Amino acid sequence: MPSRKVKKKETIKNTDVFNDKKSSPRTAKIVLFVFGIGPLLLMSLFLSSRGFFSPPG
């Protein structure tokens, strides 16, 4: 029987792939504004243009 050489498995580091996609606090604030506060502002503008906030009379 011939002796077998044990091959070491190469480990691939995935940290380089994810380094480019880190979110900074600035982008987190922009996303929060666009998806959080933005729709609330649009709803309030729409309702105020329809007279929702004006007293009946």
N, C-alpha and C positions, 0 to 999 in steps of 0.2 A: 504494500500500500504506500502510495506516495504521500508525503507529509503535505498538509495544506497550510497555506499562509493565511493568517487571520487579517482580513482587511478592516481597517477602522472606518466606520461610517462618518462621512463628512457632515458636520452640522452646518446648516445654512442659517445665517443670522438674518432674521426678518426685521431687525431694528432699523436698518437703513431704509426699508420700504415705508415704514410708518413715520419716519422723521419728517418727511415732507408734508404730512397731513395733520400735523399738530395744530390745534386751534388756539389762537391767542385770545387774550381777554377782549381785544378790540373786535374781533370777528364774532365772539360770543355776544357782545353787546349789540352788534348790528343785527344778528339773527333774532335776538330777543325783541328788538324794536320792530323789526319787520313782521314777525309772526305773532308777537304778543300785543304790543301797544298799537301797531298799525291798524289791525282790524277794529279795535275799539274806537279809534279815532274816526275811521271810515263809517262805522255804524252810527256814531253820535252825529257826524255831519249829515248823514242820510236822514236820520230821524228829525234833526232840527230843520232840515229843508222841507220836510213833510208837515211841520207844525206840531210835532209830538210834544215838545217842551213848552209850547205857548199855552197859557191858560184858556180854557173854553169860554166863549162869550161873544 
